[in-house]
Amino acid sequence: MFNTPFFNIPFNKSSPQNNSLSNQFENIKLHIKYAKINLPTFLKSSLPFKQQLSKLSKLSSMSIVSLSKLSILKPLPFLKSKLSSLFKQSISILPPSTKPFTIIFDINTLAIKRFNWYTLQHEYTLKPYTEEMLFTLGYNNEIILISNINEDIINRLDPYGFIKYRYNIKNTQLLNILHINRDMNKTIIIAQEEINKEFYNNTLIINNIEDYNRCYSGEDNNYSSGDRKDYNNDRKDYNNDRRDSIANNRNNHNNNHTLTNNHINNNINLNLIHFISTLNILNKDYPTIILSYKNKDFLSNFRITQLKYFKNKSLLDKQKYIEMLNEINKQRIEEYDNAKPYMEEQLIKDKMLNNKYIIDKIGYIVKGLLFSFI
């Protein structure tokens, strides 16, 4: 990671000043390597640079010349700019989009992170109706994921490849519009918090995410008293069906949609389908609409907006609107359930072809080795 072109900057050996500067950079390189620190954090520190170097020297535990005594204050801006540009360049630029609309998800809006005390590892579980949402939106939208977790975990969460591009990046501040390479008027970012000031106009904050997490885990929810009672009854039925499903060796509880209309209509993922589909139909610039949801609860405000729209267009009352919404949601869930067996079958075929390719390659290598000994 640290053997980068920056540390091999050519200096004029005939100049004593440049030669000394070169040695100083080499010392910094060694200290950074052995201290094993986070470079972006180091560069953004508010401490005076000499104190940073002194701290770095102690962390590296090396008997090199103390960095706090090095007189490199003059090339400091050059050093910072070079390292910053280096890390920005390490992020890939996406190829041009093949679809008219782009959705960028933060991993925390799609999955719940829990610590497993048996395996002593963190585990990720998809939130309710995440697969249905990705399946439905994938037709007209290009889906991109931002995360900092292992690629194998992402493969397990998205076995069917609904997500087209994946950004594995720890510091989202390094990501910019040039990397995304998309029309930002047709791009929406869905996250728990602002990932970058540059994407402020395009970021839809799901600010009731804690209630959303409780909804999946079965904990109490901040609904009204009547809704909470219905919700708890739904969860009880759902958990009973889930236990029966496991007893019958059914691997995926998402196939059993036993939750009632109240839970389905209050699910954020299903409402996100309606929201993004509406954006696509209206064909307006995304930032204008997204900004109207800033510092507001997404779900409640979207419901109010939709209800007003349908009242004006078709004179539907609230109950008819909810019934219509429920029918649309059930239809989308059913479409995904019908498509899932075919996707599973294709997944098995692809795996078999991949295994056959590997076996053929191994056979080719073995034959080559045998012929070499003859």
N, C-alpha and C positions, 0 to 999 in steps of 0.2 A: 504493500500500500504506500509505503514511504519512499520507495525507489522510483521517484517520479522525475519527469523531465526538468521540473523546476530546480531540483537539487543538482542538476548537471549544467547549470548556466555557465557558458564559456566566459572566462575572464582573461584579460590581457596580462600574461605572466610578467611582462616587462615592467608593469606598473606595480610598485610596492604596495600602494593603497588597494588596488584591485586584488592583489595576491592575498593581502591580509583579510580583505572582505570575503574572499573565497574560502579561506580557512574558517572564518567565523560561521559561514553558512554550513560548512561541513560539520562543525561542532553542534550547531542547532539540529542538523539532521540526525546525528547520533543520539542526542538527548531525547528528541521526539520519539525515535524508534524504541529506545529502551524504557522510556517513561510510560509508554502505551497509553497516552492520553487522547482525548477527543479533540482533534485539531480545530473544528469549527468553534467549540466551546472556548478553547484557549485563545483563539483570535478575537472573539467577541467579549472577552473579559474586560471589566471596567477597571481592573487594577492597572497601575503604571507598568509600562512594558518591562522596566528593570525588575520589578517585583515578580512579574510573570516568569521572567527568565530565571530568577533565583529559585522560585518554586519548582520550575521545570528541572533545574539542576539537582535539587534535592530528591525529586521523584525518580530521576534516572539512576541515582546511586552510582554515579561513575566518577572516576578520578580524572576527568578532563578539566580544562581550565574553567573556572567558575563563570557561567554565562552572565551573571549579574555584573561582572566587571568588564564585559565586552562593550566597546563603544560603537554600537550599531544603531544608534537612534536615528541617524540620517537616512539609512536605507529602510527604515521601518515601514513607511507607506508602500514602498516597492515590494517588500516582503509580504505584507498583508494582501495587497492587490493580486500578487502572483498566486498565493495560496488560495484565495477566494475564487479566482478565475479557474484555478485547477479543479476545485471541487465542483464548480458549476458545470465544467466541461465533462465531468464524469457521469452526468445524467444524460441518458439517451434522449434524442429528439424523435418523436413519433413520426412515422410516415404519414402521408396525406390520408384523410378520412375517406372511407368509401360509402358513408351514410350521411344523411343531411343533418342529423342531430347527435349530440354527444352528451353522455352522462358520466360523471366522475364520482365514484363512491369512495368514502373513507371506510376502511375495514370495520371500524367500530360501529358503523351504522348498519352493517349487514350481519355481524356475528357478535356473540357474547363471549367474553374471556373469563374463564374460571380456573382456579387452581385445584388440581386433583391431588389429594393427600395420599392416595395409594401409589400413584406413579411419580409424585413430587414434581409434576410438570404442569404448565398452563395448557388448557385445552380450549378450543374454539368451537362453538356450536352456532349454526345458523339460526337467526331469529325467525319467528313464524311468518310463513308465506314469502320468504326471501327468494326461494327458487321460483315460485310462481311469478314474482315480480320481475326477476331477471329474464325468465322465459318470455313473458309478454312484451317487455320493453325491448328485448333484443331484436325484434323484427325491424323496427324503424330507427333504432338508436344504437349508436356505438357505445359500448360500456367499457369504462376504464376503472381500474382499482388502484388505490394508493394504500400501501401497508408497509409494515416493517417486520413481518413475520416470515417464517420459512416457506419456501416455494412448495414443499411437499404438503404443508398444511393447506395452502391455497388450492392445490390440486384436489385435496379431499373435500374441501368446501364447495368447489366448483368443478365437479367431475365431467360435466357435459360441455364445458367450455363456453358458457354464456358470456364470460368476461373476455374481451378481445385482447386488451393490453393490461399489463400489471407493472406498476411502479413500486419497487422495493426500496424505500427511502426512509431514513430515520428522521432527518431534518427537512420538513416540508418547506421551510423558508428558502431552501436552495432551488425549489421548483419554480419555474416562471412560465409565462405565456409562450415563449419561444420553444420550450421543451414540449408543451402540449401540442402546438402546431395545429390549432383548430380555430374555426370562426367562433369567437367568444360570444357573439350575439345568439348563437345556437348551441351554447354549452352551459350545462348546469352542474355544479358541484354540490353533493349532498354530504354533510358532515355534522359532527357534534359541536364543532367550534371552527372559527376562522383558521384555515390552514396556511394562509398567506395573504398579506394586505393587497397583493397584486390581483388576487381573485375575489376581492370583497364583493364586487357587484354580481358575481356569478355563484356565490355560495349560499345555499339554502340551509339554514341551521335548524336541525331537528331538536329544538330546545326542551322538549318533553321526553327526552331519551331515557331518563331514569324510570318514568312510568312505563315506558316501552319495555325496558329490561325486566321490570317486575311482572309485566304481563306474561313474559315467557317463563320466568322462574316460578310463577305461581304465588308470589307474594301479594300482599294487599296493594290496592291501587287507589289513586286519588280520584275515583269516580264519585258521583253523588251516591247517597245511601241506597236508593233503589237500583242504580246501575251496579253498585258494588255487590249487592245481593245476587243479581243475575249473573254477574261475572264469576263470583265464587261458585255458584251452581254449575256454570259452564265448565270451570276448571275441574270441579269434582267429577263431572261426567267425562271430561276429556282425559283425566288421569286414570279413571277406571278403564276406559277404552284402551288407553295406552298400555296398561298392565296386561289386559287381555291380548292385545296385539303382540306384546313381547312373548307372552306365554305360547302364542301360536306361531312363533318364529317369524313374525313380520318385521322386517328390518327397518322400515321407515315409517315413523308415526305420522308423517305429513300426509300419507295416503288416507288417513282416517280423519276427515274433517267433521268432527262431531261438535265443534263449538257452534253456538247459536248465532243468530243474525246480529245480536248486540256486539259480540266479540269480533265477528268478521268485519262489520262496518266500522269498528273502532281501531282496526289494525292499520298501523301507519304505512306498511308496505303496500297494502291494497289501495290505500288512499293516494300514495305516491304514483301509482299507475294512473289513476284518474287525473292527478295534477299534471304529470308530464304529458299524458295523451292530450290533455286540453291545450297545453303549450304548443304541441305539434300542430294541432288543428287550427289554433288561432294564428299561427305563423307570425307571431310578434317577436320582437327582440326579448330574449330571456331576462337580461339585467333589469329592464323596466318593471317586469312583474315580480322578480325575486326581491327587489328592493322594497316592495310593498309589504313583504312578510318579515322584514328585519325587526328584531326585538319584539316579536309576537309569537304566540303559540301557533305553530303551523296547522295542526289538525283542526282546532276550533275555528280559526280564521278561514281556512279553506272550505270547511263545511258551510259557514255563513255565506261566503262568496258564491259557492255553487248553488245553494238554495235560492238565493236572490236571482241568479241567472236563470234557473229553471222556472221560477215563478213568472219572470218577465216573458220568457219565450213560450212556455207551454201551459202556464197557469196551473202548475202542479202544486198541491199543498205539501206540507212537510212529510206527512205519512206516506204519500204516494212517491215522493222523492226517495225516501229511505227504502221503500219496497223495490223501487227500480234499481237503486244502488246495490241492494242485496242480490237481486237477480243477476246483475252484471258480474258481481264478485264471484258468485257461485259458478257462473258460466266460465269464467277465467280459471277458476280452480279445477273445474272439470276438464277443460281443454289441456291443462298441464298434466293431470292424472292420466288422460288418454294418450298423451304423447310420451309419457315417461317410459313405458315398456319398450317402445321403439328406440328411444335414446339409449336405454340399458343394453338392448340387443346390439346396437351399433358400437357401443363402448366395448362390449365383449369381443366383437369382430376385430376392432382396431387393436385390442390387446393381443389377440391371437396372431394377427399379422405382424405385429411388432416382435412378438416372441419368435415367430417363424424367421423373421429377418435376422434376429440375434443368433438363432441356432444355425442358420445358413452361414453367417459370418464366422461362427466358431468352427463349423465344419470346413470352411474354406481355409482357415488358418491351420487346422490340424492336418489337412491334406498337404498344405505347403510344407509343414514341418516334416511330415513323413517322406515327401519327395526329396527334401534336403538331406536326409540321412541315407537315402538309397544311392 
